[in-house]
Amino acid sequence: MTVTPVFSKTIAIPQSVIDENGHVNNVAYVQWMQDIAIEHYTAIGGIGPTQHVGATWVARSHLIEYLLPAFANEQIEIRTWIENYRRVRSLRKYEFVRKADGQLLVKGETDWVFVDAQTGSPRAIPEEVIQIFQATNPT
């Protein structure tokens, strides 16, 4: 099933993420992807039901495509959405857009796996979480 409503926030790029090439280090994007995924999941009410069933999400893979550089003090909008979910997995997508000119800087995705918090074994996404995903896409 596909879930598409977009969650976004704007940040100012701190000097601390600028690398020796003078632009945002690639590792910063991975951190921002994780951070906004957690913020979004919290905002839609996913944390409580996930903890209630003794589970968590772990990243299986990240795919990032760097299109344009970003620099210190620029404002960028980070967008994320749950593209789809399957029995034990969910694909989340991301975009990083420079606010000044609307340019798409980076796009990416993370394949998340729903796992038992004690054993780390994949487990089926429970109905409570599926309902949250479906509620974010009222089509």
C-alpha positions in Angstrom: 0.0 0.0 0.0 1.2 3.5 -0.8 1.1 6.3 1.8 1.9 9.8 0.5 1.2 12.8 2.8 4.4 14.8 3.2 5.9 15.9 6.5 8.4 18.7 6.3 10.6 21.1 8.3 13.0 23.8 7.4 16.5 24.0 8.9 19.4 26.4 8.6 22.6 24.5 7.7 25.1 24.7 10.6 28.8 25.3 10.0 29.5 22.1 11.9 28.3 19.9 8.9 30.4 21.6 6.3 33.3 19.4 5.1 36.7 20.2 3.6 35.0 20.7 0.2 33.1 23.6 1.6 29.6 22.0 1.4 27.4 19.8 3.5 29.1 16.5 4.3 27.2 13.4 3.0 27.0 11.9 6.4 24.8 14.9 7.6 22.1 13.9 5.2 21.9 10.4 6.6 21.5 11.9 10.1 18.8 14.3 8.9 17.0 11.5 7.2 16.9 9.5 10.4 15.9 12.6 12.5 13.0 13.6 10.3 11.8 10.0 10.0 11.5 9.8 13.8 9.9 13.3 14.0 7.3 12.3 11.4 6.6 8.9 13.0 6.2 10.6 16.4 3.9 13.3 14.8 1.5 10.7 13.3 1.3 8.8 16.6 3.4 5.8 15.7 5.7 5.6 18.8 3.1 4.5 21.4 1.7 1.6 19.4 5.1 0.4 18.3 6.4 0.4 21.9 3.1 -1.2 23.1 3.8 -4.3 20.9 7.5 -4.4 22.0 8.9 -3.5 18.6 11.0 -0.9 16.8 12.1 0.1 13.3 15.7 -0.5 12.0 17.2 0.7 8.8 17.9 -2.1 6.2 19.3 0.2 3.6 19.7 3.9 2.6 19.8 5.2 -1.0 20.9 8.8 -1.5 21.3 10.7 -4.7 23.3 14.0 -4.4 22.2 16.4 -7.1 23.5 19.8 -5.9 25.7 21.0 -3.0 24.3 22.9 0.0 26.3 25.4 2.0 26.5 26.8 5.6 23.6 29.1 6.6 21.4 28.1 3.7 17.8 27.3 4.6 16.7 23.9 3.3 13.4 22.2 3.6 13.5 18.5 4.4 10.5 16.5 3.2 9.6 12.9 4.0 6.8 10.5 3.4 6.0 6.8 3.8 6.0 5.6 0.2 4.6 2.2 1.0 4.6 -0.6 3.5 4.6 -4.4 3.2 4.4 -7.2 5.8 7.6 -6.3 7.8 9.0 -3.4 5.8 8.3 0.2 5.0 9.9 2.4 2.3 10.3 6.0 3.3 11.4 8.7 0.9 13.1 12.1 1.4 13.8 15.3 -0.5 16.1 18.2 0.5 15.1 21.4 -1.2 17.0 24.8 -1.0 14.4 27.4 0.1 16.0 30.3 -1.8 15.6 28.9 -5.3 13.5 25.7 -4.9 16.3 23.5 -6.2 16.2 19.8 -5.3 19.5 19.2 -3.7 19.3 15.6 -2.5 16.8 12.8 -2.7 16.8 9.5 -0.9 15.0 6.6 0.6 15.3 4.2 3.5 14.0 0.7 3.6 12.9 0.2 7.3 12.2 -3.2 8.9 9.8 -3.6 11.8 11.5 -5.8 14.3 11.0 -7.3 17.8 12.8 -5.0 20.2 14.1 -7.9 22.3 15.2 -10.3 19.6 15.8 -8.1 16.6 13.8 -10.5 14.5 11.5 -9.1 11.8 7.9 -9.2 12.7 4.7 -8.3 10.9 3.6 -4.7 11.2 0.6 -4.8 13.6 -2.8 -3.5 12.7 -2.4 -0.6 15.1 0.5 0.7 13.1 -1.2 0.0 9.7 -4.1 2.0 10.9 -1.8 5.0 11.6 -0.3 4.7 8.1 -3.7 4.5 6.6 -5.0 7.5 8.6 -2.2 9.7 7.2 -3.5 9.0 3.7 -7.3 9.7 3.8 -7.9 8.8 0.1 
